[in-house]
Amino acid sequence: MSAPEQGRRGGRRGNQDRGGANPALHAAYINLKNPFTPQQGFSDDQIAAMHDTALRVLEELGIRVLLDEGRAIFRTGGALVDEDSQMVRIGRDMVEAALASAPRSIRLRAANPAREQDFAAGSTLFMAGAGCPNVFDATRGRRPGSKRDYIETLRLQQSFDVIHMHGPSAEPQDVAVNLRHYTLMEEQLSNCDKPLFVYARGRGQVDEAFQMIRLAYGLDEDSFLNNVWATTVINTNSPRQLDIPMTRGIIDFARAGQLTLITPFCLAGAMAPITVSGALVLQHAEALAGITLAQLARPGAPVAYGGFSSNVDMKSGSPAFGTPEHIRANLGSGQLARHIGLPWRSATGAAANTADAQGATETVMALWGAMLAQATVTVHAAGWLEGGLTFGYEKFILDIEALQTIAELCRPAPADMAALAFDAIAEVQPGGHFFASAHTMERYQTAFYTPLVADLSNHGAWTEAGALRADQRATTVWQNTLASFAPPAACDGVRDRLIDWVAQRSAEGGVAPEE
């Protein structure tokens, strides 16, 4: 039994209880390495030109930084700052120095040491759909996210080893914004043992979130500052702007030694040039600006390059995902990340309004783009609908199937003499079959991936079982998963350590997010 299996009360549940997943394979999903050769969307010369053009954007055009403290840090570091316009022009020498000091490999700590991850080139990590204001499931319909929904989506993330980092899948809108960060952290810490996510919604909330991690895990200040216990996503306001909470988030996470995934969200034709290469130039410039700020705030601060560029539907203005442009942007982002030598964050996505063929195609095509681009972490990899407006429970389960298929491909296939099966081929006469061969009988129980939700029966058997679609079968999987959930052993006592602290802070009024 693996360490994560030992960490769950009562052990890991079996095949049928987990909706068909093969429990023997789960341990292999925890630490994945990308087995694919990086693919190119552009030539090496074109990538070099994108990098150079992005540096020109920063030097000649600049980026607006709305936070006074952020502009002051840039000015101290040598940037040209115009206070009237709040524009900051960053020299390429500053960018080069920042890239030189940024770490290439980052150890993500977790409550369960077996869940820790190396955030580095070649690692393959997945995060569920995040930041969704609404949720949907087939039994309760579409609704604004609540605390109950937030807890349920955390428990779904915890229950599948192919999800490696936690994210806020559902926004608990029934919790006041000045108190919401307490719920976001308390429920992560009490239900999950994987690397944590913290929203950058202002210095006060970030500081209290960090305090909760230290209190929950019994960490002194040095143990926290010298290890990466929390990750956040920093989205620039494309084109060429860093708002106050995002700028403050870069600074505060850097100084606290925690990881920022600096990710411009550049939609070609809307907040970015309509060409994929132009959108990548803007993405690259904005990401480099954020990386530079992090390194100015604390040289050596853990930081990742982020790429989340796609296109919009030029008829409606709605974001599109899994398109040829999205895939090409993923490939180009991977090339740019390798060009500057940093691990990087990508994303899938779905514009579909429900867990149908469109949603599956969009997510899986984008997933393959991220895999072939060698993304270190792929965000929104399971559950995203409506361009991020909704987290779908059935969609999450269907996407987990795709992720587990990818995870299987990350495992090397045996090709020793036994696997090459000469004796088995010799045993079976021409025109015969291998069902009863000794080679098959020794291996049939574990030879193939057991689907989580896919139905491989013939039409007659499928009809007799109710003729259920994949999304209908997915409903049963998530329901069974939540019904059988028990927090992992690493969470024992955490809520007790937090309850008085949270009660006191809540009674004092909490902390409003920063705008």
C-alpha positions in Angstrom: 0.0 0.0 0.0 1.4 3.4 -1.0 1.9 6.2 1.6 -1.2 8.2 0.3 -3.2 5.0 0.7 -2.0 4.5 4.2 -2.8 8.2 5.0 -6.5 7.7 4.2 -8.6 6.4 7.1 -9.6 2.8 6.4 -7.3 2.5 3.3 -8.1 3.3 -0.3 -11.4 2.0 -1.5 -11.6 -0.7 -4.1 -12.4 -0.8 -7.7 -16.2 -0.8 -7.5 -16.4 1.8 -4.8 -14.3 4.2 -6.8 -16.6 4.0 -9.8 -14.4 1.6 -11.8 -10.9 3.0 -11.3 -8.1 0.5 -10.8 -6.8 1.2 -7.3 -3.5 -0.5 -8.0 -2.6 2.2 -10.5 -3.3 5.3 -8.4 0.1 5.4 -6.8 1.6 5.7 -10.2 -0.5 8.8 -10.9 1.0 10.9 -8.0 4.4 11.8 -9.5 4.2 12.0 -13.3 7.0 12.8 -15.8 6.1 14.0 -19.3 7.2 11.2 -21.8 6.6 13.2 -25.0 9.2 15.0 -27.1 8.4 18.8 -27.1 6.6 19.9 -30.2 7.0 23.2 -31.9 4.3 25.6 -33.1 7.0 28.0 -34.4 10.6 27.9 -35.6 13.4 28.6 -33.2 14.1 31.9 -35.0 10.4 32.9 -34.6 10.5 32.2 -30.9 13.7 34.2 -30.5 12.0 37.1 -32.4 9.0 36.9 -30.1 11.3 37.1 -27.1 13.1 40.1 -28.5 9.9 41.8 -29.5 8.5 41.3 -25.9 11.6 42.9 -24.5 11.0 45.8 -26.9 7.5 46.1 -25.6 8.8 46.4 -22.0 11.6 48.8 -22.9 9.8 51.1 -25.4 6.1 50.9 -24.5 6.1 49.7 -20.9 3.5 48.3 -18.6 1.1 50.2 -16.4 1.5 49.3 -12.7 -1.3 50.6 -10.5 0.3 49.8 -7.1 2.6 52.6 -5.8 4.7 50.0 -4.0 5.2 48.0 -7.2 6.3 51.1 -9.2 8.7 52.0 -6.4 10.3 48.5 -6.5 10.7 48.7 -10.3 12.2 52.2 -10.0 14.7 51.0 -7.4 15.6 48.1 -9.7 16.4 50.5 -12.5 13.2 50.8 -14.5 12.0 54.1 -15.9 8.8 55.1 -14.1 6.3 57.8 -15.1 4.2 58.5 -12.0 1.6 60.5 -13.9 0.7 57.7 -16.3 1.8 54.9 -13.9 3.8 53.4 -16.8 6.9 51.4 -16.1 9.5 50.7 -18.8 11.8 47.8 -18.0 15.2 47.3 -19.5 16.2 43.9 -20.9 19.2 43.8 -18.5 16.7 43.8 -15.7 14.8 41.0 -17.3 17.9 39.0 -17.8 19.0 39.4 -14.2 15.5 38.3 -13.0 15.6 35.2 -15.2 19.1 34.4 -13.9 17.9 34.5 -10.3 14.6 32.6 -10.7 14.8 29.0 -9.6 14.5 26.2 -12.2 13.1 23.6 -9.8 10.7 24.2 -6.9 9.7 21.7 -4.3 6.0 22.0 -3.5 5.4 20.9 0.1 2.2 19.2 1.3 0.7 18.0 4.5 1.3 14.4 3.3 5.0 14.2 2.2 4.0 11.6 -0.4 1.9 14.3 -2.1 4.8 16.7 -2.5 5.8 17.6 -6.0 8.8 18.9 -7.9 7.7 21.9 -9.9 10.3 21.7 -12.7 10.7 21.1 -16.4 9.6 17.6 -17.2 7.2 17.2 -14.3 3.5 16.8 -15.2 1.0 18.2 -12.7 -2.7 18.7 -13.1 -5.0 21.2 -11.3 -8.8 21.1 -11.5 -11.0 23.8 -12.9 -10.6 26.9 -10.7 -12.2 30.2 -9.9 -15.8 29.3 -11.0 -18.6 31.4 -9.6 -21.2 28.8 -10.5 -21.5 25.0 -10.3 -23.6 22.4 -12.1 -24.5 18.8 -11.5 -27.3 16.8 -13.1 -29.2 16.3 -9.8 -29.2 19.9 -8.5 -28.8 21.9 -11.6 -26.8 25.1 -12.2 -26.4 27.4 -9.2 -24.1 30.0 -7.6 -21.3 28.4 -5.8 -21.8 27.9 -2.1 -19.7 26.7 0.9 -21.2 23.2 0.5 -20.2 23.2 -3.2 -16.7 24.4 -2.4 -16.2 21.6 0.1 -17.6 19.0 -2.3 -15.3 20.1 -5.1 -12.3 20.0 -2.7 -13.2 16.5 -1.8 -13.5 15.5 -5.4 -10.0 16.9 -6.0 -8.6 15.0 -3.0 -10.2 11.8 -4.1 -8.3 11.4 -7.4 -4.5 11.0 -7.4 -4.2 12.4 -10.9 -5.1 15.9 -9.5 -1.9 17.1 -8.0 -2.5 20.6 -6.7 -5.6 22.0 -5.1 -7.5 24.9 -6.6 -10.7 26.8 -5.7 -13.1 25.1 -8.1 -16.2 26.7 -6.7 -16.4 30.2 -5.2 -18.4 30.0 -1.9 -20.6 33.1 -2.6 -22.7 32.5 0.5 -19.7 33.5 2.7 -19.1 37.2 3.1 -16.0 38.4 1.1 -14.3 39.7 4.3 -14.6 36.2 5.8 -14.3 34.0 2.7 -10.6 33.5 2.9 -11.1 31.7 6.3 -13.4 29.2 4.6 -11.2 28.8 1.6 -8.2 27.9 3.8 -9.9 26.1 6.6 -11.6 23.6 4.3 -8.5 23.0 2.2 -6.5 22.3 5.3 -9.2 20.1 6.9 -10.1 18.0 3.9 -7.0 17.8 1.7 -3.3 16.8 1.9 -2.0 18.1 -1.4 -0.2 21.4 -2.2 -2.4 24.3 -1.4 -3.8 27.3 -3.3 -4.1 30.8 -1.8 -5.9 33.7 -3.6 -4.0 36.9 -3.9 -6.8 39.2 -2.9 -4.9 41.7 -0.8 -2.1 41.8 1.7 -4.4 41.3 4.7 -6.1 38.2 3.4 -2.8 36.7 2.1 -1.1 37.2 5.4 -3.9 35.6 7.3 -4.0 32.7 4.9 -0.3 32.1 5.5 -0.9 32.3 9.3 -3.5 29.6 8.9 -1.1 27.3 7.1 1.5 27.8 9.8 -1.0 27.2 12.6 -2.5 24.1 10.9 0.9 22.5 10.2 2.7 23.6 13.3 5.3 25.6 11.3 7.5 28.3 12.7 8.2 31.3 10.5 11.5 30.0 9.1 10.0 26.7 8.2 7.3 28.5 6.3 9.5 31.1 4.6 12.1 28.6 3.5 9.6 26.1 1.9 6.9 26.5 -0.7 3.6 25.7 1.0 1.2 27.8 -1.1 0.7 28.7 -4.7 -1.3 31.5 -6.4 -2.1 32.5 -9.9 -1.3 36.1 -11.0 -3.3 37.3 -14.0 -2.2 40.5 -15.6 -4.9 42.8 -16.9 -4.1 42.5 -20.6 -3.1 44.5 -22.4 -0.1 45.8 -20.4 -1.5 46.4 -17.0 -0.9 45.0 -13.5 -3.7 45.9 -11.0 -3.3 46.5 -7.3 -4.1 43.1 -5.8 -2.1 41.2 -8.5 0.9 43.4 -8.0 0.7 43.1 -4.3 0.3 39.4 -4.6 3.5 39.1 -6.6 5.4 41.1 -3.9 3.9 39.4 -0.9 4.3 35.8 -2.2 7.8 36.5 -3.3 8.8 37.9 0.1 7.1 35.0 1.8 8.9 32.5 -0.4 5.7 31.1 -1.9 5.1 30.3 -5.6 3.4 32.7 -8.1 2.2 31.3 -11.4 2.4 34.6 -13.4 -0.1 34.0 -16.2 -1.4 36.6 -18.6 -4.8 35.7 -20.0 -4.4 36.9 -23.6 -7.4 36.2 -25.9 -6.4 36.9 -29.5 -8.7 39.4 -31.1 -9.9 40.9 -27.8 -7.3 41.9 -25.2 -4.4 40.7 -27.4 -3.4 41.0 -31.1 -5.5 38.8 -33.4 -2.5 36.8 -34.5 -1.3 34.0 -32.3 2.3 35.2 -32.6 1.2 38.7 -31.6 -0.8 37.4 -28.6 2.3 35.4 -27.5 4.5 38.5 -27.7 2.1 40.3 -25.4 1.7 37.3 -23.1 5.5 37.0 -22.9 6.1 40.6 -22.2 3.5 40.7 -19.4 4.8 37.4 -17.8 8.4 38.7 -18.0 7.3 41.9 -16.2 5.7 39.9 -13.4 8.7 37.6 -13.1 11.0 40.6 -12.9 9.0 42.2 -10.1 9.0 39.0 -8.1 12.8 38.8 -8.4 13.2 42.4 -7.5 11.1 41.9 -4.4 13.1 38.9 -3.4 15.9 37.4 -5.6 15.4 33.7 -5.9 11.7 33.9 -5.2 9.8 30.8 -6.6 8.0 31.9 -9.7 6.7 30.2 -12.8 6.1 31.4 -16.4 2.5 31.3 -17.3 0.8 30.9 -20.6 -3.0 31.0 -21.1 -3.5 32.4 -24.6 -6.4 31.4 -26.9 -8.7 33.2 -29.2 -12.2 34.6 -29.0 -15.2 34.0 -31.2 -15.2 37.1 -33.4 -19.0 36.9 -33.8 -19.8 37.0 -30.0 -16.6 38.0 -28.3 -16.8 34.8 -26.2 -13.5 33.0 -25.3 -12.8 29.8 -27.2 -10.8 26.8 -26.0 -9.3 23.7 -27.6 -9.2 25.5 -31.0 -6.3 25.3 -33.4 -5.2 28.7 -32.2 -5.3 27.6 -28.5 -3.2 24.5 -29.2 -0.7 26.5 -31.3 -0.5 29.1 -28.5 0.2 26.2 -26.0 3.0 24.9 -28.2 4.5 28.4 -28.6 4.2 29.1 -24.8 6.2 25.9 -24.1 8.8 27.0 -26.5 9.0 30.5 -24.9 9.2 28.9 -21.4 12.1 26.7 -22.6 13.7 29.7 -24.2 14.0 31.5 -20.9 14.6 28.3 -18.9 11.7 28.3 -16.5 9.0 25.8 -15.5 5.6 26.9 -16.7 1.9 26.8 -16.3 -0.6 26.1 -19.0 -4.4 25.5 -19.0 -7.1 23.6 -20.8 -10.6 25.0 -20.9 -14.1 24.6 -22.4 -16.5 27.1 -23.8 -19.2 24.4 -23.8 -22.2 25.0 -21.5 -22.6 21.3 -20.6 -20.6 18.1 -20.4 -21.2 17.1 -24.0 -19.0 16.2 -27.0 -18.0 19.8 -27.5 -16.8 20.2 -23.9 -14.9 17.0 -24.1 -13.3 17.9 -27.4 -12.3 21.4 -26.3 -10.7 20.1 -23.0 -8.9 17.1 -24.5 -7.5 19.0 -27.5 -6.2 21.7 -25.1 -4.8 19.0 -22.8 -2.8 17.5 -25.6 -1.5 20.9 -26.5 -0.3 21.4 -23.0 1.2 17.9 -22.9 3.1 18.2 -26.2 4.3 21.7 -25.1 5.6 20.0 -21.8 3.7 22.2 -19.4 4.8 21.7 -15.8 1.2 22.3 -14.5 -2.0 22.3 -16.5 -4.7 24.3 -14.7 -8.5 23.9 -15.4 -7.7 20.3 -16.4 -11.0 18.9 -15.0 -14.5 20.4 -14.5 -14.3 23.7 -16.4 -17.4 24.8 -18.3 -18.7 28.1 -19.9 -15.2 29.5 -20.1 -14.7 29.2 -16.4 -18.1 30.5 -15.3 -19.2 27.1 -14.1 -17.6 24.0 -12.5 -19.4 20.8 -13.7 -19.4 17.7 -11.5 -20.0 15.4 -14.4 -17.5 17.3 -16.5 -15.0 16.8 -13.7 -15.4 13.0 -13.7 -15.3 12.8 -17.5 -12.1 14.9 -17.6 -10.5 12.7 -14.9 -10.9 9.8 -17.3 -8.9 11.8 -19.8 -6.2 12.7 -17.3 -5.9 9.1 -16.1 -5.4 8.0 -19.7 -2.6 10.6 -20.0 -1.2 9.4 -16.7 -1.1 5.8 -18.0 1.0 7.1 -21.0 3.4 8.7 -18.6 4.2 5.2 -17.2 6.8 3.3 -19.3 5.4 0.2 -21.0 7.3 -3.0 -20.4 9.3 -4.3 -23.3 11.4 -7.0 -21.7 11.5 -10.6 -23.1 8.5 -11.6 -21.1 6.5 -8.6 -22.5 7.7 -9.3 -26.0 5.8 -12.6 -25.7 7.6 -14.9 -28.0 6.5 -17.9 -26.0 2.9 -16.8 -26.1 3.0 -16.3 -29.8 4.5 -19.8 -30.2 1.8 -21.3 -27.9 -1.2 -20.0 -29.9 -1.7 -21.7 -33.2 -2.5 -19.7 -36.4 -6.1 -18.6 -36.4 -6.4 -19.2 -32.6 -6.8 -16.7 -29.8 -4.8 -15.5 -26.7 -7.7 -15.4 -24.2 -6.7 -18.6 -22.4 -2.9 -18.5 -23.1 -0.6 -18.7 -20.0 0.8 -15.3 -20.8 -2.7 -13.8 -20.8 -3.9 -15.6 -17.7 -0.9 -14.4 -15.7 -1.6 -10.8 -16.6 -5.2 -10.2 -17.5 -6.3 -8.7 -14.1 -3.8 -5.8 -14.4 -2.8 -5.7 -18.0 -5.1 -2.8 -19.1 -6.4 0.4 -17.7 -9.8 -0.1 -16.1 -12.1 2.8 -17.1 -13.4 5.2 -14.5 -16.6 6.0 -16.3 -16.4 4.7 -19.9 -18.7 1.7 -20.7 -17.0 -0.9 -22.9 -19.9 -3.3 -23.1 -21.7 -4.2 -26.3 -24.9 -2.5 -27.4 -27.1 -5.2 -25.9 -25.5 -5.2 -22.5 -25.5 -1.4 -22.5 -29.2 -1.2 -23.3 -30.1 -3.8 -20.6 -28.1 -1.7 -18.1 -30.3 1.4 -18.9 -28.6 2.8 -22.0 -26.9 5.5 -19.9 -24.7 8.2 -21.5 -21.2 8.9 -20.2 -22.4 12.0 -18.3 -25.2 10.0 -16.6 -22.7 7.4 -15.5 -20.4 10.2 -14.2 -23.2 11.3 -11.9 -23.0 8.0 -10.1 -19.2 8.2 -9.8 -19.1 11.7 -8.2 -22.0 10.8 -5.9 -20.3 7.6 -4.7 -17.0 9.4 -4.4 -18.5 12.1 -2.1 -20.5 9.6 -0.1 -17.4 7.5 0.7 -15.1 10.4 1.4 -13.1 10.6 4.6 -10.4 13.3 5.2 -6.9 11.9 5.0 -5.0 11.2 8.2 -2.8 14.3 7.6 -5.8 16.4 8.3 -6.4 15.0 11.8 -6.7 17.7 14.4 -6.3 20.6 11.9 -9.8 22.0 12.3 -9.3 22.0 16.1 -6.1 24.0 15.7 -7.9 26.6 13.6 -11.3 26.9 15.2 -10.5 29.5 17.9 -8.3 31.5 15.6 -10.9 31.7 12.9 -13.6 32.5 15.4 -11.6 35.4 16.9 -10.7 36.9 13.5 -14.3 36.5 12.3 -15.6 38.3 15.4 -13.2 41.1 14.7 -14.7 41.5 11.2 -12.2 39.7 9.0 -10.4 41.4 6.2 -11.9 42.8 3.1 -10.3 41.9 -0.3 -8.2 44.6 -1.9 -9.4 46.3 -5.1 
